[in-house]
Amino acid sequence: MEKIRNRQYYESRFAKYPDVLDTEQVRVMLGGIAIATVWKLIRRGHLRYIDYLEQCYLVPKDWLIDYILGEHYAKYKKILSVQV
C-alpha cells in the first residue's frame, strides 16, 4: 500500500532547499533522475519554470511540489527507478 503524501510532507522534506531551484537541485529532489530528464519535463510543459539562465532553468519549489503531487508524476513515477 502506497503512503499518502501531501503538500505538508513535501514542504517538510524539502525545507532545506531554497525557494527557487536550479535544474541540478530539481534533479536531486526528484530522486536523482538525469538532468536531461528534468529538461525534458520542462520542455514538454509538465514542470513549470520562471526563468532560463545560461542553460539552467529556475523552478520555484512550490511548483516542483505541485508537479510531484500532480497527475503526470503519479503516472510517470511508475517507470522511474527512483521516486520521491
N, CA, C and O atoms as a GROMACS GRO file, in nm:
protein
  336
    1MET      N    1   0.083  -0.119   0.000
    1MET     CA    2   0.000   0.000   0.000
    1MET      C    3   0.088   0.125   0.000
    1MET      O    4   0.180   0.137   0.081
    2GLU      N    5   0.059   0.216  -0.090
    2GLU     CA    6   0.137   0.339  -0.104
    2GLU      C    7   0.101   0.438   0.006
    2GLU      O    8  -0.017   0.456   0.039
    3LYS      N    9   0.203   0.501   0.064
    3LYS     CA   10   0.179   0.603   0.166
    3LYS      C   11   0.116   0.726   0.102
    3LYS      O   12   0.150   0.764  -0.010
    4ILE      N   13   0.025   0.788   0.174
    4ILE     CA   14  -0.034   0.912   0.126
    4ILE      C   15   0.060   1.025   0.166
    4ILE      O   16   0.091   1.046   0.283
    5ARG      N   17   0.105   1.096   0.065
    5ARG     CA   18   0.196   1.207   0.088
    5ARG      C   19   0.130   1.334   0.036
    5ARG      O   20   0.082   1.339  -0.077
    6ASN      N   21   0.127   1.435   0.121
    6ASN     CA   22   0.060   1.559   0.084
    6ASN      C   23   0.160   1.674   0.078
    6ASN      O   24   0.280   1.654   0.099
    7ARG      N   25   0.110   1.791   0.050
    7ARG     CA   26   0.195   1.909   0.038
    7ARG      C   27   0.279   1.931   0.164
    7ARG      O   28   0.398   1.962   0.154
    8GLN      N   29   0.219   1.915   0.278
    8GLN     CA   30   0.291   1.938   0.404
    8GLN      C   31   0.410   1.842   0.416
    8GLN      O   32   0.518   1.882   0.461
    9TYR      N   33   0.393   1.718   0.376
    9TYR     CA   34   0.502   1.621   0.378
    9TYR      C   35   0.619   1.670   0.294
    9TYR      O   36   0.734   1.668   0.339
   10TYR      N   37   0.591   1.713   0.170
   10TYR     CA   38   0.697   1.756   0.080
   10TYR      C   39   0.757   1.890   0.122
   10TYR      O   40   0.877   1.911   0.104
   11GLU      N   41   0.678   1.981   0.176
   11GLU     CA   42   0.733   2.107   0.227
   11GLU      C   43   0.832   2.079   0.339
   11GLU      O   44   0.936   2.144   0.347
   12SER      N   45   0.799   1.984   0.424
   12SER     CA   46   0.890   1.947   0.532
   12SER      C   47   1.014   1.876   0.478
   12SER      O   48   1.127   1.906   0.519
   13ARG      N   49   0.994   1.784   0.387
   13ARG     CA   50   1.105   1.708   0.330
   13ARG      C   51   1.203   1.798   0.254
   13ARG      O   52   1.324   1.774   0.257
   14PHE      N   53   1.153   1.900   0.188
   14PHE     CA   54   1.237   1.988   0.106
   14PHE      C   55   1.269   2.120   0.174
   14PHE      O   56   1.312   2.214   0.107
   15ALA      N   57   1.249   2.130   0.304
   15ALA     CA   58   1.269   2.256   0.376
   15ALA      C   59   1.411   2.311   0.363
   15ALA      O   60   1.430   2.432   0.365
   16LYS      N   61   1.509   2.225   0.349
   16LYS     CA   62   1.649   2.271   0.343
   16LYS      C   63   1.684   2.334   0.208
   16LYS      O   64   1.788   2.399   0.195
   17TYR      N   65   1.600   2.316   0.108
   17TYR     CA   66   1.627   2.370  -0.024
   17TYR      C   67   1.576   2.514  -0.035
   17TYR      O   68   1.482   2.551   0.035
   18PRO      N   69   1.637   2.594  -0.123
   18PRO     CA   70   1.589   2.733  -0.140
   18PRO      C   71   1.451   2.737  -0.206
   18PRO      O   72   1.404   2.636  -0.259
   19ASP      N   73   1.389   2.853  -0.203
   19ASP     CA   74   1.256   2.870  -0.261
   19ASP      C   75   1.256   2.862  -0.413
   19ASP      O   76   1.156   2.826  -0.474
   20VAL      N   77   1.369   2.896  -0.476
   20VAL     CA   78   1.384   2.887  -0.620
   20VAL      C   79   1.501   2.794  -0.649
   20VAL      O   80   1.611   2.813  -0.597
   21LEU      N   81   1.476   2.693  -0.731
   21LEU     CA   82   1.571   2.585  -0.754
   21LEU      C   83   1.631   2.590  -0.893
   21LEU      O   84   1.567   2.634  -0.988
   22ASP      N   85   1.757   2.544  -0.904
   22ASP     CA   86   1.813   2.525  -1.037
   22ASP      C   87   1.787   2.380  -1.079
   22ASP      O   88   1.736   2.300  -1.000
   23THR      N   89   1.822   2.348  -1.201
   23THR     CA   90   1.790   2.215  -1.253
   23THR      C   91   1.863   2.104  -1.178
   23THR      O   92   1.810   1.993  -1.164
   24GLU      N   93   1.982   2.131  -1.129
   24GLU     CA   94   2.055   2.030  -1.052
   24GLU      C   95   1.981   1.998  -0.922
   24GLU      O   96   1.970   1.882  -0.884
   25GLN      N   97   1.931   2.100  -0.854
   25GLN     CA   98   1.855   2.079  -0.731
   25GLN      C   99   1.726   2.003  -0.761
   25GLN      O  100   1.688   1.914  -0.685
   26VAL      N  101   1.658   2.038  -0.869
   26VAL     CA  102   1.536   1.967  -0.908
   26VAL      C  103   1.567   1.820  -0.933
   26VAL      O  104   1.494   1.732  -0.888
   27ARG      N  105   1.676   1.794  -1.003
   27ARG     CA  106   1.718   1.657  -1.034
   27ARG      C  107   1.736   1.576  -0.905
   27ARG      O  108   1.687   1.464  -0.895
   28VAL      N  109   1.805   1.634  -0.809
   28VAL     CA  110   1.829   1.566  -0.681
   28VAL      C  111   1.698   1.545  -0.606
   28VAL      O  112   1.674   1.438  -0.551
   29MET      N  113   1.614   1.647  -0.604
   29MET     CA  114   1.488   1.639  -0.530
   29MET      C  115   1.391   1.538  -0.591
   29MET      O  116   1.304   1.485  -0.521
   30LEU      N  117   1.407   1.510  -0.719
   30LEU     CA  118   1.323   1.408  -0.784
   30LEU      C  119   1.388   1.270  -0.776
   30LEU      O  120   1.352   1.180  -0.853
   31GLY      N  121   1.480   1.253  -0.686
   31GLY     CA  122   1.537   1.121  -0.660
   31GLY      C  123   1.662   1.089  -0.738
   31GLY      O  124   1.704   0.973  -0.744
   32GLY      N  125   1.723   1.190  -0.799
   32GLY     CA  126   1.846   1.166  -0.872
   32GLY      C  127   1.827   1.130  -1.018
   32GLY      O  128   1.911   1.061  -1.076
   33ILE      N  129   1.717   1.175  -1.076
   33ILE     CA  130   1.694   1.148  -1.219
   33ILE      C  131   1.799   1.222  -1.301
   33ILE      O  132   1.867   1.310  -1.249
   34ALA      N  133   1.812   1.188  -1.426
   34ALA     CA  134   1.910   1.253  -1.515
   34ALA      C  135   1.870   1.397  -1.541
   34ALA      O  136   1.752   1.430  -1.547
   35ILE      N  137   1.970   1.483  -1.557
   35ILE     CA  138   1.944   1.623  -1.585
   35ILE      C  139   1.867   1.639  -1.717
   35ILE      O  140   1.783   1.728  -1.730
   36ALA      N  141   1.895   1.552  -1.813
   36ALA     CA  142   1.823   1.556  -1.940
   36ALA      C  143   1.674   1.527  -1.919
   36ALA      O  144   1.590   1.581  -1.991
   37THR      N  145   1.642   1.444  -1.823
   37THR     CA  146   1.502   1.414  -1.792
   37THR      C  147   1.434   1.536  -1.734
   37THR      O  148   1.318   1.563  -1.766
   38VAL      N  149   1.503   1.611  -1.649
   38VAL     CA  150   1.447   1.735  -1.595
   38VAL      C  151   1.418   1.832  -1.709
   38VAL      O  152   1.310   1.890  -1.716
   39TRP      N  153   1.515   1.848  -1.800
   39TRP     CA  154   1.494   1.939  -1.914
   39TRP      C  155   1.375   1.893  -1.998
   39TRP      O  156   1.297   1.976  -2.045
   40LYS      N  157   1.362   1.763  -2.017
   40LYS     CA  158   1.250   1.710  -2.096
   40LYS      C  159   1.116   1.742  -2.028
   40LYS      O  160   1.020   1.781  -2.095
   41LEU      N  161   1.110   1.724  -1.897
   41LEU     CA  162   0.986   1.756  -1.824
   41LEU      C  163   0.949   1.903  -1.840
   41LEU      O  164   0.832   1.937  -1.854
   42ILE      N  165   1.049   1.989  -1.839
   42ILE     CA  166   1.026   2.132  -1.855
   42ILE      C  167   0.984   2.164  -1.998
   42ILE      O  168   0.884   2.232  -2.020
   43ARG      N  169   1.060   2.116  -2.094
   43ARG     CA  170   1.031   2.148  -2.235
   43ARG      C  171   0.895   2.095  -2.280
   43ARG      O  172   0.830   2.154  -2.366
   44ARG      N  173   0.851   1.984  -2.222
   44ARG     CA  174   0.721   1.928  -2.258
   44ARG      C  175   0.606   1.989  -2.180
   44ARG      O  176   0.490   1.953  -2.200
   45GLY      N  177   0.638   2.083  -2.090
   45GLY     CA  178   0.534   2.156  -2.018
   45GLY      C  179   0.481   2.087  -1.894
   45GLY      O  180   0.380   2.130  -1.838
   46HIS      N  181   0.546   1.981  -1.850
   46HIS     CA  182   0.500   1.910  -1.730
   46HIS      C  183   0.546   1.980  -1.603
   46HIS      O  184   0.477   1.977  -1.501
   47LEU      N  185   0.663   2.042  -1.609
   47LEU     CA  186   0.720   2.111  -1.493
   47LEU      C  187   0.739   2.258  -1.531
   47LEU      O  188   0.816   2.290  -1.622
   48ARG      N  189   0.669   2.346  -1.461
   48ARG     CA  190   0.677   2.488  -1.492
   48ARG      C  191   0.807   2.549  -1.439
   48ARG      O  192   0.866   2.498  -1.343
   49TYR      N  193   0.850   2.657  -1.502
   49TYR     CA  194   0.970   2.727  -1.459
   49TYR      C  195   0.948   2.877  -1.475
   49TYR      O  196   0.857   2.920  -1.546
   50ILE      N  197   1.032   2.957  -1.407
   50ILE     CA  198   1.014   3.102  -1.414
   50ILE      C  199   1.118   3.170  -1.501
   50ILE      O  200   1.093   3.280  -1.551
   51ASP      N  201   1.233   3.109  -1.520
   51ASP     CA  202   1.339   3.175  -1.596
   51ASP      C  203   1.437   3.072  -1.649
   51ASP      O  204   1.444   2.958  -1.601
   52TYR      N  205   1.512   3.114  -1.749
   52TYR     CA  206   1.613   3.030  -1.809
   52TYR      C  207   1.740   3.112  -1.819
   52TYR      O  208   1.746   3.210  -1.894
   53LEU      N  209   1.843   3.074  -1.744
   53LEU     CA  210   1.969   3.147  -1.742
   53LEU      C  211   2.085   3.053  -1.769
   53LEU      O  212   2.104   2.955  -1.697
   54GLU      N  213   2.161   3.082  -1.872
   54GLU     CA  214   2.284   3.006  -1.902
   54GLU      C  215   2.263   2.855  -1.892
   54GLU      O  216   2.332   2.788  -1.815
   55GLN      N  217   2.171   2.803  -1.969
   55GLN     CA  218   2.140   2.660  -1.974
   55GLN      C  219   2.092   2.605  -1.841
   55GLN      O  220   2.114   2.487  -1.810
   56CYS      N  221   2.027   2.689  -1.763
   56CYS     CA  222   1.974   2.644  -1.634
   56CYS      C  223   1.835   2.704  -1.614
   56CYS      O  224   1.818   2.826  -1.611
   57TYR      N  225   1.736   2.618  -1.601
   57TYR     CA  226   1.601   2.663  -1.572
   57TYR      C  227   1.589   2.688  -1.422
   57TYR      O  228   1.652   2.618  -1.342
   58LEU      N  229   1.509   2.785  -1.384
   58LEU     CA  230   1.481   2.814  -1.243
   58LEU      C  231   1.336   2.775  -1.214
   58LEU      O  232   1.244   2.819  -1.282
   59VAL      N  233   1.318   2.692  -1.112
   59VAL     CA  234   1.188   2.637  -1.079
   59VAL      C  235   1.156   2.670  -0.933
   59VAL      O  236   1.232   2.631  -0.844
   60PRO      N  237   1.046   2.740  -0.906
   60PRO     CA  238   1.006   2.761  -0.767
   60PRO      C  239   0.977   2.626  -0.698
   60PRO      O  240   0.919   2.536  -0.758
   61LYS      N  241   1.019   2.615  -0.575
   61LYS     CA  242   0.998   2.491  -0.500
   61LYS      C  243   0.850   2.454  -0.493
   61LYS      O  244   0.815   2.336  -0.502
   62ASP      N  245   0.764   2.553  -0.478
   62ASP     CA  246   0.620   2.526  -0.473
   62ASP      C  247   0.572   2.460  -0.602
   62ASP      O  248   0.488   2.371  -0.598
   63TRP      N  249   0.627   2.503  -0.716
   63TRP     CA  250   0.587   2.445  -0.844
   63TRP      C  251   0.637   2.303  -0.858
   63TRP      O  252   0.571   2.219  -0.919
   64LEU      N  253   0.756   2.274  -0.802
   64LEU     CA  254   0.806   2.137  -0.804
   64LEU      C  255   0.714   2.047  -0.720
   64LEU      O  256   0.682   1.935  -0.761
   65ILE      N  257   0.673   2.096  -0.605
   65ILE     CA  258   0.581   2.018  -0.520
   65ILE      C  259   0.447   1.999  -0.593
   65ILE      O  260   0.388   1.891  -0.586
   66ASP      N  261   0.400   2.102  -0.661
   66ASP     CA  262   0.277   2.088  -0.741
   66ASP      C  263   0.294   1.975  -0.843
   66ASP      O  264   0.204   1.893  -0.860
   67TYR      N  265   0.410   1.970  -0.909
   67TYR     CA  266   0.435   1.865  -1.007
   67TYR      C  267   0.434   1.727  -0.941
   67TYR      O  268   0.371   1.634  -0.992
   68ILE      N  269   0.503   1.713  -0.829
   68ILE     CA  270   0.510   1.585  -0.759
   68ILE      C  271   0.372   1.537  -0.718
   68ILE      O  272   0.344   1.417  -0.721
   69LEU      N  273   0.286   1.629  -0.678
   69LEU     CA  274   0.150   1.594  -0.635
   69LEU      C  275   0.052   1.582  -0.752
   69LEU      O  276  -0.064   1.544  -0.732
   70GLY      N  277   0.098   1.614  -0.871
   70GLY     CA  278   0.010   1.617  -0.987
   70GLY      C  279  -0.007   1.484  -1.058
   70GLY      O  280   0.055   1.383  -1.024
   71GLU      N  281  -0.092   1.490  -1.158
   71GLU     CA  282  -0.131   1.371  -1.234
   71GLU      C  283  -0.016   1.312  -1.316
   71GLU      O  284  -0.001   1.190  -1.322
   72HIS      N  285   0.064   1.398  -1.380
   72HIS     CA  286   0.173   1.346  -1.464
   72HIS      C  287   0.272   1.265  -1.382
   72HIS      O  288   0.310   1.155  -1.421
   73TYR      N  289   0.316   1.320  -1.268
   73TYR     CA  290   0.413   1.248  -1.187
   73TYR      C  291   0.355   1.118  -1.132
   73TYR      O  292   0.426   1.019  -1.120
   74ALA      N  293   0.228   1.117  -1.099
   74ALA     CA  294   0.164   0.995  -1.048
   74ALA      C  295   0.177   0.882  -1.148
   74ALA      O  296   0.198   0.766  -1.110
   75LYS      N  297   0.166   0.914  -1.278
   75LYS     CA  298   0.182   0.812  -1.382
   75LYS      C  299   0.329   0.786  -1.414
   75LYS      O  300   0.371   0.672  -1.429
   76TYR      N  301   0.405   0.895  -1.423
   76TYR     CA  302   0.545   0.889  -1.464
   76TYR      C  303   0.634   0.814  -1.365
   76TYR      O  304   0.726   0.744  -1.405
   77LYS      N  305   0.606   0.828  -1.235
   77LYS     CA  306   0.694   0.769  -1.134
   77LYS      C  307   0.693   0.616  -1.140
   77LYS      O  308   0.785   0.551  -1.090
   78LYS      N  309   0.591   0.559  -1.200
   78LYS     CA  310   0.584   0.413  -1.209
   78LYS      C  311   0.694   0.355  -1.297
   78LYS      O  312   0.730   0.238  -1.282
   79ILE      N  313   0.747   0.435  -1.391
   79ILE     CA  314   0.853   0.385  -1.478
   79ILE      C  315   0.993   0.428  -1.429
   79ILE      O  316   1.094   0.387  -1.485
   80LEU      N  317   0.997   0.510  -1.327
   80LEU     CA  318   1.125   0.556  -1.274
   80LEU      C  319   1.183   0.453  -1.177
   80LEU      O  320   1.109   0.387  -1.104
   81SER      N  321   1.314   0.442  -1.177
   81SER     CA  322   1.378   0.352  -1.081
   81SER      C  323   1.391   0.417  -0.944
   81SER      O  324   1.409   0.349  -0.843
   82VAL      N  325   1.383   0.551  -0.940
   82VAL     CA  326   1.387   0.624  -0.814
   82VAL      C  327   1.262   0.710  -0.806
   82VAL      O  328   1.213   0.760  -0.907
   83GLN      N  329   1.211   0.728  -0.685
   83GLN     CA  330   1.091   0.808  -0.664
   83GLN      C  331   1.106   0.889  -0.538
   83GLN      O  332   1.185   0.854  -0.450
   84VAL      N  333   1.030   0.997  -0.530
   84VAL     CA  334   1.029   1.078  -0.407
   84VAL      C  335   0.900   1.056  -0.333
   84VAL      O  336   0.878   1.114  -0.227
   0.00000   0.00000   0.00000
